[in-house]
Amino acid sequence: MIKIKDILKEIEHFAPLSLQEDFDNAGVQIGNVNLQATGALLCLDVTEEVLDEAINAGFNLIISHHPLIFKPLKSLTGKNYTERCMIKACKNDIVIYAAHTNLDNTAGGLNYKLADMFGLEDVRILSPQKHKLIKLVTFVPEDSAETLRRILFKAGAGHIGDYSSCSFNVEGNGTFLAGENCNPYRGETGKFHTERETRIETVFPAHKKLSVIRALLSAHPYEEPAFDLYKLENDWEQAGSGIVGILPDWEDELIFLQRIKDVLNVECLRHSPLTGRKLRTVAICGGSGAFLINEAIASGADIFITGEAKYNDFYDVEKSVLLAVTGHYESEICTKDIFFHIISKKFPTFAAQNSIANSNPIKYL
């Protein structure tokens, strides 16, 4: 029996909530996650049409990219579509869940999906997240160091880029005096003791703090393990906003702009004046990504693709980079496929399907 919380656990394993931006409201929006899951409808936006689709299919879980609820409510009267959706979801015992900027910022998330759709190679994060790494320092008897390292790595520590099992180790002497109520692993109560120890240093992302500390406490042989945690200033290159990658071959600007229309099913593609140069390096940020224009230019990108930009942004880029604006909906509709892949990989027989509703509020004449 699969519960709704089991499905959401897989989503959050892929896109931890700690990766969301401060303004965001990702996570459970409405409903009881302890219910047995009858099916999941996957969408970009939660609308009344999407809710009706879930009800008709007999599904009690909706997973959306955009949160239905962004701001605190002072009343619930059905005066707008958000409140009507909330009322309908509650009446029909439907859980609504959103994975928003955490899905944007995670490795393999929205922007990686877009990069894959355009065939980009050597992909890297355009604007890595900051203040998301923690260094762990602990001290363990020399003969227990290998076991403890292995358990810490299994819990999520020790990853630096594509390297795993990373740590620094140095040998030294630790001292302690065990009180009368202690049960020391080495030494005797009431006697000063010196122990040959290994100092282990390793790093982990902040969202793995609980699992790493639990692993440390469960595996460390000491009754009172000594450990320190340091927040790092380093950029975390494995998570952040936007991506930049390389096309297999140089491409003509107009031909590539047409390819953007075809790949993302864009009815009206806006772009800055052509630069007259061939394209090879491509930067992408789905959704409202104009805040990354300077980062795209600094990365050496020939073109920057995003979902939204302001009028003056088209002036400001001048000929530093070709700016291509697809529309917010068009740049993020592929999130449904990401959700489907996550769920079907873990629960291959579970009823999950993409919503057929077009929730794009922008129409083209």
Secondary structure as GFF3:
##gff-version 3
##sequence-region A 1 365
A	DSSP	alpha_helix	4	14	.	.	.	ID=ss1
A	DSSP	three_ten_helix	17	19	.	.	.	ID=ss2
A	DSSP	beta_strand	27	30	.	.	.	ID=ss3
A	DSSP	beta_strand	40	43	.	.	.	ID=ss4
A	DSSP	alpha_helix	48	57	.	.	.	ID=ss5
A	DSSP	beta_strand	61	64	.	.	.	ID=ss6
A	DSSP	alpha_helix	81	91	.	.	.	ID=ss7
A	DSSP	beta_strand	95	98	.	.	.	ID=ss8
A	DSSP	alpha_helix	101	105	.	.	.	ID=ss9
A	DSSP	alpha_helix	110	117	.	.	.	ID=ss10
A	DSSP	beta_strand	121	130	.	.	.	ID=ss11
A	DSSP	beta_strand	133	141	.	.	.	ID=ss12
A	DSSP	three_ten_helix	142	144	.	.	.	ID=ss13
A	DSSP	alpha_helix	145	154	.	.	.	ID=ss14
A	DSSP	beta_strand	168	177	.	.	.	ID=ss15
A	DSSP	beta_strand	192	205	.	.	.	ID=ss16
A	DSSP	three_ten_helix	206	208	.	.	.	ID=ss17
A	DSSP	alpha_helix	209	219	.	.	.	ID=ss18
A	DSSP	beta_strand	227	231	.	.	.	ID=ss19
A	DSSP	beta_strand	235	251	.	.	.	ID=ss20
A	DSSP	alpha_helix	253	264	.	.	.	ID=ss21
A	DSSP	beta_strand	270	271	.	.	.	ID=ss22
A	DSSP	beta_strand	279	285	.	.	.	ID=ss23
A	DSSP	three_ten_helix	290	292	.	.	.	ID=ss24
A	DSSP	alpha_helix	293	298	.	.	.	ID=ss25
A	DSSP	beta_strand	303	306	.	.	.	ID=ss26
A	DSSP	alpha_helix	311	316	.	.	.	ID=ss27
A	DSSP	beta_strand	322	325	.	.	.	ID=ss28
A	DSSP	alpha_helix	328	332	.	.	.	ID=ss29
A	DSSP	alpha_helix	335	346	.	.	.	ID=ss30
A	DSSP	beta_strand	352	354	.	.	.	ID=ss31
###
